[in-house]
Amino acid sequence: MGGALQELKKSDFTFELPEELIAQDPLEERSSSRLLVLNKRTGAMSHHVFREIVNYLRPGDCMVLNDTKVIPARLLGEREGTGAHVEVLLLKRRGGDIWETLVKPGRKCRPGAVLSFGGGLLKAEVLETVEEGNRLIRFEYAGIFEEVLDRLGEMPLPPYITHKLQDRNRYQTVYAKYEGSAAAPTAGLHFTRELLEQIKAAGVRIAAVTLHVGLGTFRPVKEENVLEHHMHSEYFQVSEEAAEIINRTKAEGGRIVCVGTTSCRTVESAADEGGMVHSGSGNTEIFIYPGYRFRVTDALVTNFHLPESTLVMLVSALAGRENVLNAYEEAIRERYRFFSFGDAMLIM
């Protein structure tokens, strides 16, 4: 991917962020968030309201959305026998009622432990410990799992959000369709149905792909040499219809505008060397950092990301590290709101 690149320092992607700029709550009106537009070639910037994004799109462009749906994946319960409190985060369905999970506190939940949620409405047995200390657990319940989860589960908000979410739909895009994410594709949170209709009316095609976002998206890069970081795996799916829309747009000279790093990682994973996107599904561990040659993505709608994160590295691969860090400095000066419930950036 990086050709001759031997080393990339994590510290090259750091910046000082005042804590009060971390957005704790969503805005009342989704599309009223701010939008910083960054020219990836010149580094020039301008400031807007998000709904003005339509002015930067052209007839014949294609906007790629990630239509994954966040499940209320955080369960609070207790360990049977001891009554000790436990928290379980659902990461990935392994088949049937067996899930890979993150359990806290893990040391008390060894194989054989039985956990109870909602006064016994949902029970779980710890089967085994797998990589990174995650636990495989088997659930037992009456009825339909999704309905039980909807009743007992909470939205698994990122660790930097300390406020309780009043309306769980606000951590869901308006076009969310296929359940499976442990975190929202947050760049999409700024869109309203009305704004999407406006974008379509402007002659912009919409292609929907699916990538189920894992909690690995929040995992810090521990290695100073970024190239040694092991990227988490996430399930993605690209329909024949979406592949056809994207490929037709490319062939006709339109731009591919990905909404969020997850949509970007999906189309880049599904593309061959020549930039042709193929339909299908699978797991991707694609790690995009400076030096990467984009096969499909021309422009990106994205939120402002954590320092030293794989997400800020992906954005830097598209727009150049210096341009991105300059834009982040500008956003901090202008008191933009950061992270999941924060403001947005359009790189083009």
C-alpha positions, 0 to 999 in steps of 0.5 A, spaced: 500 500 500 505 505 502 510 502 496 517 504 499 514 507 506 518 503 511 515 508 517 510 512 519 510 516 526 503 516 530 506 522 533 505 526 526 498 525 527 497 529 534 494 535 536 491 539 542 484 539 543 480 543 548 476 538 552 470 543 551 470 542 544 468 534 544 460 534 543 456 531 548 449 532 545 447 532 538 444 538 535 436 539 535 437 540 527 441 535 524 443 539 518 444 545 522 451 543 524 457 546 521 461 544 515 468 546 513 470 545 506 477 543 505 480 543 498 485 537 498 490 540 492 491 547 495 489 546 502 484 552 502 478 552 507 471 555 507 466 555 513 459 553 512 452 550 515 452 543 513 445 543 509 449 548 504 453 541 502 448 541 496 452 547 493 458 543 492 455 537 489 455 537 481 450 533 477 453 526 475 456 525 482 455 519 486 454 520 494 456 513 497 452 512 504 453 506 509 446 504 511 448 500 517 444 500 523 447 501 530 444 495 535 443 497 542 449 493 543 450 495 551 447 490 556 448 492 563 446 486 568 449 481 573 453 475 574 449 469 577 451 467 584 454 473 586 450 479 584 456 482 581 455 488 576 457 486 569 457 490 562 457 486 556 458 490 549 456 486 543 461 486 537 460 481 532 454 475 531 458 468 530 452 464 529 445 463 532 445 466 539 453 466 540 456 473 540 463 475 540 463 480 546 467 485 550 465 484 558 467 488 563 470 486 568 473 481 564 477 477 570 470 475 573 467 472 567 471 466 566 468 460 561 462 457 565 460 464 568 452 465 567 450 472 566 443 475 567 440 481 564 433 485 565 431 480 571 432 474 567 429 476 561 436 475 558 441 470 560 448 468 557 453 463 558 461 465 557 463 460 553 471 461 552 476 467 551 478 469 544 483 474 541 484 481 545 480 478 551 474 478 548 469 473 550 464 468 546 457 468 550 451 464 548 444 467 549 438 464 552 431 468 552 424 467 550 421 470 543 425 474 538 432 476 540 432 483 537 426 485 540 429 483 547 435 487 545 431 493 543 428 492 550 434 491 555 440 494 551 443 501 550 446 505 545 454 503 545 456 511 545 463 512 544 467 512 551 468 520 550 461 521 550 459 522 558 452 525 557 446 520 556 442 520 550 435 522 550 433 519 543 437 513 541 435 515 534 440 521 534 445 516 534 442 513 528 442 515 520 436 517 517 437 512 512 440 506 517 437 499 514 441 493 516 442 492 523 449 490 525 454 496 528 456 497 535 458 504 533 454 509 528 457 511 521 457 518 524 458 523 518 451 520 516 448 523 522 448 530 519 443 528 513 436 529 514 431 526 509 429 533 506 437 534 504 437 527 501 431 529 497 435 536 495 441 532 493 437 527 489 434 533 485 440 536 484 442 530 479 446 527 484 446 519 484 446 515 491 449 509 492 448 505 499 453 500 501 454 496 508 459 496 513 458 494 520 462 498 524 466 495 530 468 498 536 475 497 534 474 504 530 475 507 537 481 502 539 488 507 539 494 506 535 499 503 540 505 502 536 509 509 534 510 506 527 503 506 525 505 501 519 505 496 525 498 497 527 493 491 526 487 494 523 480 491 526 476 487 521 469 489 519 464 486 515 462 489 509 457 488 503 456 492 496 450 490 492 450 489 484 446 496 484 451 500 488 457 497 484 453 499 477 452 506 480 459 507 482 462 504 476 457 508 471 459 515 475 466 514 474 466 512 467 462 518 465 466 523 469 462 524 475 465 524 482 465 519 488 463 522 494 463 518 500 460 519 506 464 517 512 470 513 513 466 507 513 463 508 506 470 510 503 473 503 506 468 499 503 468 502 496 476 501 496 476 494 499 471 492 493 475 495 488 480 492 483 487 495 481 483 499 476 478 502 480 472 498 478 468 496 484 465 489 484 459 487 488 459 482 494 461 481 501 466 479 506 471 482 511 475 488 510 482 490 514 483 495 510 488 500 513 488 507 509 494 512 511 498 517 507 501 514 501 495 510 499 493 511 492 485 511 492 482 507 487 475 510 487 474 515 492 474 523 490 471 526 495 469 525 503 464 527 508 467 526 515 467 528 522 473 531 526 477 525 529 481 523 535 488 525 535 493 519 532 487 515 530 486 511 524 481 515 522 485 522 522 490 517 518 485 516 512 483 523 512 490 525 511 491 520 506 486 523 502 488 531 503 495 531 505 497 531 512 499 538 513 492 540 510 488 536 515 492 538 521 492 546 518 484 544 517 484 541 524 487 547 527 482 552 524 477 548 526 479 549 533 480 556 533 473 557 530 470 552 536 468 547 531 465 541 535 469 535 535 467 527 534 461 523 533 456 528 535 460 534 532 461 538 526 463 536 519 468 537 514 468 536 506 474 534 503 474 535 495 
